[in-house]
Amino acid sequence: MKEHKTPPHMEALKHEELNKFQHTRELLTEIDSTSHSVNSKVKKAIEQVAVSKGLLRELRSSLGVAVEDTEMFDDEVKVNLSTSDFTPILEFSQVLMDFKRKVEKKLVLNIVRMEEAIHYLNPLVELVTLQRREDLLYKKAFLRRCENLKRAETEVDLLGDQVDVLLCLLDKIYRTLLHYTPALQQYSEVSDILKMIEEELIGAARASGK
């Protein structure tokens, strides 16, 4: 079974998104830690207020302050606590927690979408890569054929030049023999050679269109 490989640039994209996800998770962890720290400090502050309230009650009792005055003081402390600066802090902490949950949800959704996109894009990327590879092979084959054709044309030109040289030489031989024909009439072979050379020259002239 062929192993499925993710293309390098898709791996890089996924790695980049995962890095962003990791950085965001670290930020959310820091926010979570800060929120818990704030909650813990607020809780301790409220506990300290409660302890202080108890100490004040004991102090008032030891000083002979009336019970009604102590209860009135307790009510004032409760009102002050309900309208104190702790409430905005607690609300801000809750906002941070809500923000953390929303961001985590969106991050998970984005990661899932990215993985789905990579899953659907991989076949297309492989198809494009295969097509480019085939185009490159065709291009190389075409260039190779062009080079072979050019080389063949060069060789044909060289052969043509050689044929022209040989024809010129053959023409000189024909003219020389023709010039000495009266002296060579007793040699029948010379007449045959002249006739054969003449036919070759005529054929070459027709072939070249001259």
ROKOLDO-349319 format. One line per field, with one value per atom (N, C-alpha, C): residue number from 1; x negated, y negated, z; residue in one letter; atom name. Coordinates in steps of 0.05 Angstrom, whole numbers, plus 5000, padded with zeros to 4 digits. Layout:
i [NUM	...]
px [X	...]
py [Y	...]
pz [Z	...]
aa [a	...]
at [CA	...]
//
This chain:
i [1	1	1	2	2	2	3	3	3	4	4	4	5	5	5	6	6	6	7	7	7	8	8	8	9	9	9	10	10	10	11	11	11	12	12	12	13	13	13	14	14	14	15	15	15	16	16	16	17	17	17	18	18	18	19	19	19	20	20	20	21	21	21	22	22	22	23	23	23	24	24	24	25	25	25	26	26	26	27	27	27	28	28	28	29	29	29	30	30	30	31	31	31	32	32	32	33	33	33	34	34	34	35	35	35	36	36	36	37	37	37	38	38	38	39	39	39	40	40	40	41	41	41	42	42	42	43	43	43	44	44	44	45	45	45	46	46	46	47	47	47	48	48	48	49	49	49	50	50	50	51	51	51	52	52	52	53	53	53	54	54	54	55	55	55	56	56	56	57	57	57	58	58	58	59	59	59	60	60	60	61	61	61	62	62	62	63	63	63	64	64	64	65	65	65	66	66	66	67	67	67	68	68	68	69	69	69	70	70	70	71	71	71	72	72	72	73	73	73	74	74	74	75	75	75	76	76	76	77	77	77	78	78	78	79	79	79	80	80	80	81	81	81	82	82	82	83	83	83	84	84	84	85	85	85	86	86	86	87	87	87	88	88	88	89	89	89	90	90	90	91	91	91	92	92	92	93	93	93	94	94	94	95	95	95	96	96	96	97	97	97	98	98	98	99	99	99	100	100	100	101	101	101	102	102	102	103	103	103	104	104	104	105	105	105	106	106	106	107	107	107	108	108	108	109	109	109	110	110	110	111	111	111	112	112	112	113	113	113	114	114	114	115	115	115	116	116	116	117	117	117	118	118	118	119	119	119	120	120	120	121	121	121	122	122	122	123	123	123	124	124	124	125	125	125	126	126	126	127	127	127	128	128	128	129	129	129	130	130	130	131	131	131	132	132	132	133	133	133	134	134	134	135	135	135	136	136	136	137	137	137	138	138	138	139	139	139	140	140	140	141	141	141	142	142	142	143	143	143	144	144	144	145	145	145	146	146	146	147	147	147	148	148	148	149	149	149	150	150	150	151	151	151	152	152	152	153	153	153	154	154	154	155	155	155	156	156	156	157	157	157	158	158	158	159	159	159	160	160	160	161	161	161	162	162	162	163	163	163	164	164	164	165	165	165	166	166	166	167	167	167	168	168	168	169	169	169	170	170	170	171	171	171	172	172	172	173	173	173	174	174	174	175	175	175	176	176	176	177	177	177	178	178	178	179	179	179	180	180	180	181	181	181	182	182	182	183	183	183	184	184	184	185	185	185	186	186	186	187	187	187	188	188	188	189	189	189	190	190	190	191	191	191	192	192	192	193	193	193	194	194	194	195	195	195	196	196	196	197	197	197	198	198	198	199	199	199	200	200	200	201	201	201	202	202	202	203	203	203	204	204	204	205	205	205	206	206	206	207	207	207	208	208	208	209	209	209	210	210	210]
px [4983	5000	4982	4989	4972	4976	4954	4956	4963	4982	4991	4973	4961	4943	4954	4953	4962	4940	4947	4927	4913	4887	4872	4885	4896	4908	4933	4948	4971	4963	4941	4930	4921	4909	4900	4924	4945	4969	4981	4983	4994	4977	4950	4932	4935	4938	4942	4967	4989	5014	5013	4999	4996	4979	4959	4943	4960	4977	4995	5014	5024	5042	5028	5003	4987	4982	4975	4971	4996	5019	5044	5051	5046	5052	5035	5010	4992	5003	5013	5025	5050	5066	5090	5084	5063	5054	5045	5031	5022	5046	5066	5091	5105	5107	5120	5106	5079	5064	5068	5069	5073	5101	5121	5148	5151	5138	5139	5125	5103	5088	5105	5119	5136	5159	5171	5192	5183	5159	5147	5142	5130	5125	5150	5170	5196	5208	5206	5217	5203	5176	5161	5168	5172	5179	5205	5225	5251	5249	5233	5229	5216	5196	5184	5203	5221	5242	5260	5267	5284	5271	5244	5229	5228	5223	5221	5248	5270	5296	5301	5292	5294	5278	5254	5237	5250	5261	5274	5298	5313	5336	5327	5305	5294	5285	5272	5262	5284	5305	5329	5342	5343	5356	5340	5313	5296	5297	5303	5305	5333	5351	5378	5396	5390	5407	5433	5455	5480	5481	5498	5501	5513	5532	5545	5525	5506	5485	5467	5462	5445	5459	5485	5500	5501	5505	5505	5478	5457	5430	5427	5437	5436	5450	5474	5489	5474	5461	5446	5422	5410	5387	5397	5421	5432	5438	5450	5456	5431	5410	5385	5372	5375	5363	5378	5404	5419	5414	5406	5401	5372	5355	5326	5313	5287	5271	5267	5276	5273	5291	5314	5334	5323	5312	5300	5278	5262	5240	5251	5272	5284	5297	5310	5322	5301	5279	5257	5246	5243	5233	5252	5278	5298	5297	5292	5290	5266	5243	5220	5225	5239	5246	5264	5284	5301	5286	5268	5251	5234	5223	5206	5221	5246	5262	5269	5276	5284	5260	5237	5213	5205	5206	5200	5219	5244	5264	5258	5252	5246	5220	5200	5175	5179	5193	5199	5213	5233	5249	5231	5213	5195	5175	5165	5147	5161	5186	5201	5206	5213	5218	5192	5170	5144	5137	5140	5134	5152	5178	5196	5188	5180	5171	5146	5127	5103	5110	5129	5138	5149	5166	5178	5158	5139	5121	5098	5091	5069	5071	5094	5096	5092	5102	5098	5069	5056	5027	5011	5018	5004	5009	5033	5040	5024	5023	5008	4978	4968	4940	4934	4952	4948	4949	4968	4971	4946	4935	4910	4887	4886	4864	4867	4891	4895	4888	4897	4890	4860	4846	4817	4804	4815	4805	4810	4834	4841	4822	4817	4800	4772	4761	4735	4734	4755	4755	4757	4773	4775	4748	4735	4709	4688	4690	4672	4677	4702	4709	4700	4703	4694	4664	4649	4620	4612	4626	4620	4626	4649	4656	4635	4627	4606	4580	4573	4549	4551	4575	4579	4578	4589	4588	4559	4544	4515	4500	4506	4493	4501	4527	4537	4523	4520	4506	4477	4464	4436	4435	4454	4454	4460	4478	4483	4459	4443	4419	4399	4397	4379	4388	4414	4424	4418	4421	4414	4385	4368	4339	4333	4346	4342	4353	4375	4387	4368	4357	4338	4314	4304	4281	4288	4312	4321	4325	4334	4338	4311	4290	4264	4252	4256	4247	4260	4287	4302	4291	4287	4277	4249	4233	4205	4206	4222	4224	4236	4256	4269	4249	4232	4212	4192	4186	4167	4181	4206	4221	4208	4200	4189	4164	4149	4124	4130	4154	4161	4183	4188	4210	4206	4180	4175	4181	4185	4191	4222	4235	4265	4273	4256	4263	4266	4250	4252	4279	4288	4315	4337	4334	4354	4354	4329	4326	4338	4332	4343	4374	4385	4414	4426	4413	4422	4420	4398	4394	4415	4420	4440	4467	4475	4501	4503	4481	4481	4484	4469	4470	4498	4510	4537	4557	4554	4573	4570	4545	4540	4552	4549	4560	4590	4603	4632	4641	4626	4633	4631	4611	4607	4625	4639	4657	4643	4618	4604	4611]
py [5024	5000	4975	4956	4932	4914	4905	4888	4859	4847	4820	4800	4783	4763	4735	4718	4691	4674	4658	4641	4623	4616	4599	4573	4559	4532	4535	4557	4562	4569	4584	4590	4564	4546	4520	4503	4503	4489	4500	4527	4539	4534	4535	4529	4501	4482	4454	4450	4463	4460	4473	4495	4508	4491	4477	4459	4436	4425	4404	4415	4439	4451	4455	4464	4468	4442	4421	4394	4384	4388	4379	4395	4421	4437	4428	4422	4412	4386	4368	4343	4348	4367	4373	4386	4402	4413	4392	4372	4349	4334	4329	4315	4331	4358	4375	4373	4374	4372	4346	4324	4297	4296	4307	4307	4321	4345	4361	4346	4332	4317	4294	4280	4258	4269	4291	4302	4310	4322	4331	4307	4286	4262	4249	4248	4236	4253	4279	4297	4293	4291	4286	4259	4239	4212	4213	4228	4230	4245	4266	4281	4263	4247	4228	4208	4198	4180	4193	4219	4233	4237	4243	4246	4220	4198	4172	4164	4172	4166	4181	4206	4221	4209	4200	4187	4162	4146	4121	4127	4148	4155	4163	4178	4186	4161	4143	4118	4101	4098	4083	4096	4123	4137	4133	4134	4131	4102	4083	4055	4048	4067	4062	4049	4051	4039	4056	4043	4057	4076	4098	4118	4105	4086	4074	4059	4045	4030	4049	4073	4093	4103	4109	4119	4098	4072	4050	4048	4052	4051	4074	4098	4121	4115	4103	4096	4076	4057	4037	4051	4070	4084	4100	4113	4128	4110	4087	4068	4059	4053	4044	4065	4090	4112	4116	4113	4117	4095	4071	4049	4041	4059	4053	4057	4053	4056	4086	4104	4133	4141	4128	4136	4132	4109	4106	4126	4132	4151	4179	4187	4213	4214	4192	4191	4193	4179	4180	4208	4221	4248	4267	4263	4279	4273	4248	4241	4255	4256	4270	4300	4312	4340	4345	4328	4331	4327	4308	4303	4327	4339	4363	4386	4390	4412	4407	4382	4376	4379	4370	4372	4401	4417	4445	4459	4452	4465	4457	4432	4423	4435	4438	4450	4479	4494	4522	4524	4506	4506	4500	4480	4473	4495	4509	4531	4554	4559	4580	4572	4547	4538	4539	4532	4532	4561	4580	4608	4618	4610	4619	4607	4581	4569	4582	4589	4603	4630	4644	4670	4669	4649	4646	4635	4619	4606	4625	4644	4662	4675	4687	4700	4680	4655	4635	4627	4624	4617	4639	4664	4686	4687	4681	4680	4659	4635	4613	4620	4632	4640	4660	4680	4700	4687	4668	4655	4639	4625	4610	4628	4651	4670	4680	4686	4696	4673	4649	4626	4623	4627	4624	4646	4671	4693	4688	4678	4671	4649	4630	4608	4617	4635	4646	4662	4679	4695	4678	4656	4638	4624	4615	4602	4622	4647	4667	4672	4673	4677	4654	4630	4606	4607	4615	4617	4638	4661	4682	4672	4658	4648	4627	4610	4590	4604	4625	4639	4653	4665	4678	4658	4634	4614	4605	4603	4596	4617	4643	4665	4665	4660	4659	4636	4613	4591	4598	4612	4621	4640	4659	4678	4664	4644	4629	4614	4603	4589	4609	4633	4653	4662	4665	4672	4651	4625	4603	4604	4609	4611	4634	4657	4680	4675	4661	4655	4636	4616	4598	4613	4631	4647	4664	4676	4693	4677	4652	4635	4628	4623	4618	4642	4665	4690	4693	4689	4691	4672	4647	4627	4635	4644	4652	4675	4696	4719	4711	4693	4685	4669	4654	4639	4658	4680	4699	4722	4719	4741	4748	4729	4737	4756	4750	4766	4793	4795	4819	4835	4830	4844	4874	4882	4911	4926	4911	4924	4922	4944	4944	4939	4947	4943	4914	4897	4868	4857	4866	4858	4866	4890	4900	4883	4876	4860	4833	4821	4794	4795	4815	4818	4820	4837	4841	4816	4801	4776	4755	4755	4736	4741	4767	4774	4766	4770	4762	4732	4717	4688	4678	4690	4682	4688	4712	4720	4701	4694	4676	4649	4639	4613	4613	4634	4636	4637	4652	4655	4629	4613	4587	4565	4571	4552	4532	4537	4519	4524]
pz [5000	5000	5000	4982	4980	5004	5016	5039	5030	5044	5037	5050	5034	5044	5039	5060	5057	5044	5023	5010	5030	5025	5044	5050	5030	5036	5053	5050	5066	5095	5098	5124	5138	5122	5134	5143	5127	5134	5160	5161	5185	5209	5206	5227	5237	5218	5226	5242	5232	5247	5274	5276	5303	5321	5311	5327	5338	5320	5329	5350	5346	5366	5392	5391	5416	5430	5415	5428	5441	5427	5438	5463	5462	5486	5509	5504	5525	5537	5519	5528	5545	5535	5550	5577	5578	5604	5623	5612	5628	5638	5620	5629	5650	5646	5666	5693	5692	5717	5730	5714	5725	5738	5724	5734	5760	5761	5786	5808	5801	5821	5832	5814	5822	5840	5832	5848	5875	5876	5901	5919	5908	5924	5934	5916	5925	5947	5944	5965	5991	5990	6014	6027	6009	6020	6034	6022	6035	6061	6061	6086	6107	6099	6118	6129	6111	6120	6141	6135	6154	6181	6179	6204	6219	6204	6216	6229	6215	6225	6252	6253	6277	6300	6293	6314	6324	6305	6313	6331	6325	6342	6370	6371	6397	6412	6396	6409	6420	6403	6412	6436	6436	6458	6484	6481	6504	6515	6497	6505	6515	6513	6523	6503	6477	6456	6454	6450	6448	6425	6428	6407	6383	6387	6364	6347	6361	6346	6330	6342	6328	6303	6306	6283	6261	6269	6250	6235	6250	6238	6218	6225	6207	6181	6183	6159	6142	6155	6139	6124	6138	6125	6101	6104	6082	6058	6064	6043	6029	6046	6034	6017	6026	6010	5984	5984	5960	5940	5949	5931	5930	5940	5941	5914	5913	5889	5881	5899	5892	5870	5868	5848	5819	5812	5785	5780	5800	5797	5791	5806	5801	5773	5766	5739	5717	5721	5701	5699	5722	5722	5707	5710	5696	5666	5659	5630	5618	5633	5623	5619	5637	5635	5611	5607	5584	5558	5557	5534	5528	5549	5545	5533	5542	5532	5502	5496	5468	5449	5458	5441	5437	5458	5456	5436	5438	5420	5391	5386	5359	5349	5366	5358	5350	5366	5359	5332	5328	5304	5280	5283	5261	5254	5275	5271	5255	5263	5249	5220	5215	5188	5171	5184	5170	5162	5180	5174	5152	5153	5131	5104	5105	5080	5069	5087	5078	5066	5079	5070	5042	5037	5010	4989	4998	4980	4972	4989	4983	4956	4949	4922	4899	4903	4882	4880	4902	4902	4889	4895	4883	4853	4845	4816	4802	4814	4802	4801	4822	4823	4801	4798	4777	4749	4745	4719	4713	4733	4729	4722	4735	4730	4701	4692	4665	4645	4651	4633	4631	4653	4653	4635	4638	4621	4592	4585	4558	4547	4564	4556	4550	4568	4564	4538	4534	4509	4485	4486	4463	4457	4478	4475	4463	4473	4463	4433	4425	4397	4380	4391	4376	4372	4393	4391	4370	4371	4351	4323	4320	4294	4284	4302	4294	4287	4302	4296	4269	4264	4238	4215	4219	4198	4193	4215	4211	4195	4202	4188	4158	4153	4125	4110	4123	4110	4104	4123	4118	4095	4095	4072	4046	4047	4023	4013	4032	4024	4011	4024	4013	3985	3981	3955	3934	3943	3924	3916	3936	3931	3911	3916	3899	3870	3869	3842	3827	3842	3829	3818	3835	3827	3803	3804	3782	3757	3759	3736	3724	3741	3730	3716	3728	3715	3688	3687	3662	3641	3648	3629	3619	3638	3630	3610	3616	3598	3572	3573	3548	3531	3544	3529	3514	3528	3515	3501	3494	3481	3454	3437	3411	3414	3435	3438	3452	3464	3479	3466	3441	3427	3425	3423	3421	3447	3468	3494	3498	3494	3497	3526	3544	3573	3579	3566	3571	3563	3540	3531	3550	3560	3580	3605	3614	3639	3635	3611	3605	3605	3593	3592	3621	3637	3664	3681	3678	3693	3684	3658	3647	3658	3660	3672	3701	3716	3744	3747	3731	3733	3725	3704	3696	3718	3730	3752	3776	3783	3806	3800	3775	3768	3770	3761	3763	3793	3809	3837	3852	3844	3858	3846	3824	3812	3794	3788	3771	3742]
aa [m	m	m	k	k	k	e	e	e	h	h	h	k	k	k	t	t	t	p	p	p	p	p	p	h	h	h	m	m	m	e	e	e	a	a	a	l	l	l	k	k	k	h	h	h	e	e	e	e	e	e	l	l	l	n	n	n	k	k	k	f	f	f	q	q	q	h	h	h	t	t	t	r	r	r	e	e	e	l	l	l	l	l	l	t	t	t	e	e	e	i	i	i	d	d	d	s	s	s	t	t	t	s	s	s	h	h	h	s	s	s	v	v	v	n	n	n	s	s	s	k	k	k	v	v	v	k	k	k	k	k	k	a	a	a	i	i	i	e	e	e	q	q	q	v	v	v	a	a	a	v	v	v	s	s	s	k	k	k	g	g	g	l	l	l	l	l	l	r	r	r	e	e	e	l	l	l	r	r	r	s	s	s	s	s	s	l	l	l	g	g	g	v	v	v	a	a	a	v	v	v	e	e	e	d	d	d	t	t	t	e	e	e	m	m	m	f	f	f	d	d	d	d	d	d	e	e	e	v	v	v	k	k	k	v	v	v	n	n	n	l	l	l	s	s	s	t	t	t	s	s	s	d	d	d	f	f	f	t	t	t	p	p	p	i	i	i	l	l	l	e	e	e	f	f	f	s	s	s	q	q	q	v	v	v	l	l	l	m	m	m	d	d	d	f	f	f	k	k	k	r	r	r	k	k	k	v	v	v	e	e	e	k	k	k	k	k	k	l	l	l	v	v	v	l	l	l	n	n	n	i	i	i	v	v	v	r	r	r	m	m	m	e	e	e	e	e	e	a	a	a	i	i	i	h	h	h	y	y	y	l	l	l	n	n	n	p	p	p	l	l	l	v	v	v	e	e	e	l	l	l	v	v	v	t	t	t	l	l	l	q	q	q	r	r	r	r	r	r	e	e	e	d	d	d	l	l	l	l	l	l	y	y	y	k	k	k	k	k	k	a	a	a	f	f	f	l	l	l	r	r	r	r	r	r	c	c	c	e	e	e	n	n	n	l	l	l	k	k	k	r	r	r	a	a	a	e	e	e	t	t	t	e	e	e	v	v	v	d	d	d	l	l	l	l	l	l	g	g	g	d	d	d	q	q	q	v	v	v	d	d	d	v	v	v	l	l	l	l	l	l	c	c	c	l	l	l	l	l	l	d	d	d	k	k	k	i	i	i	y	y	y	r	r	r	t	t	t	l	l	l	l	l	l	h	h	h	y	y	y	t	t	t	p	p	p	a	a	a	l	l	l	q	q	q	q	q	q	y	y	y	s	s	s	e	e	e	v	v	v	s	s	s	d	d	d	i	i	i	l	l	l	k	k	k	m	m	m	i	i	i	e	e	e	e	e	e	e	e	e	l	l	l	i	i	i	g	g	g	a	a	a	a	a	a	r	r	r	a	a	a	s	s	s	g	g	g	k	k	k]
at [N	CA	C	N	CA	C	N	CA	C	N	CA	C	N	CA	C	N	CA	C	N	CA	C	N	CA	C	N	CA	C	N	CA	C	N	CA	C	N	CA	C	N	CA	C	N	CA	C	N	CA	C	N	CA	C	N	CA	C	N	CA	C	N	CA	C	N	CA	C	N	CA	C	N	CA	C	N	CA	C	N	CA	C	N	CA	C	N	CA	C	N	CA	C	N	CA	C	N	CA	C	N	CA	C	N	CA	C	N	CA	C	N	CA	C	N	CA	C	N	CA	C	N	CA	C	N	CA	C	N	CA	C	N	CA	C	N	CA	C	N	CA	C	N	CA	C	N	CA	C	N	CA	C	N	CA	C	N	CA	C	N	CA	C	N	CA	C	N	CA	C	N	CA	C	N	CA	C	N	CA	C	N	CA	C	N	CA	C	N	CA	C	N	CA	C	N	CA	C	N	CA	C	N	CA	C	N	CA	C	N	CA	C	N	CA	C	N	CA	C	N	CA	C	N	CA	C	N	CA	C	N	CA	C	N	CA	C	N	CA	C	N	CA	C	N	CA	C	N	CA	C	N	CA	C	N	CA	C	N	CA	C	N	CA	C	N	CA	C	N	CA	C	N	CA	C	N	CA	C	N	CA	C	N	CA	C	N	CA	C	N	CA	C	N	CA	C	N	CA	C	N	CA	C	N	CA	C	N	CA	C	N	CA	C	N	CA	C	N	CA	C	N	CA	C	N	CA	C	N	CA	C	N	CA	C	N	CA	C	N	CA	C	N	CA	C	N	CA	C	N	CA	C	N	CA	C	N	CA	C	N	CA	C	N	CA	C	N	CA	C	N	CA	C	N	CA	C	N	CA	C	N	CA	C	N	CA	C	N	CA	C	N	CA	C	N	CA	C	N	CA	C	N	CA	C	N	CA	C	N	CA	C	N	CA	C	N	CA	C	N	CA	C	N	CA	C	N	CA	C	N	CA	C	N	CA	C	N	CA	C	N	CA	C	N	CA	C	N	CA	C	N	CA	C	N	CA	C	N	CA	C	N	CA	C	N	CA	C	N	CA	C	N	CA	C	N	CA	C	N	CA	C	N	CA	C	N	CA	C	N	CA	C	N	CA	C	N	CA	C	N	CA	C	N	CA	C	N	CA	C	N	CA	C	N	CA	C	N	CA	C	N	CA	C	N	CA	C	N	CA	C	N	CA	C	N	CA	C	N	CA	C	N	CA	C	N	CA	C	N	CA	C	N	CA	C	N	CA	C	N	CA	C	N	CA	C	N	CA	C	N	CA	C	N	CA	C	N	CA	C	N	CA	C	N	CA	C	N	CA	C	N	CA	C	N	CA	C	N	CA	C	N	CA	C	N	CA	C	N	CA	C	N	CA	C	N	CA	C	N	CA	C	N	CA	C	N	CA	C	N	CA	C	N	CA	C	N	CA	C	N	CA	C	N	CA	C	N	CA	C	N	CA	C	N	CA	C	N	CA	C	N	CA	C	N	CA	C	N	CA	C	N	CA	C	N	CA	C	N	CA	C	N	CA	C	N	CA	C	N	CA	C	N	CA	C	N	CA	C	N	CA	C	N	CA	C	N	CA	C	N	CA	C	N	CA	C	N	CA	C	N	CA	C	N	CA	C	N	CA	C	N	CA	C]
//
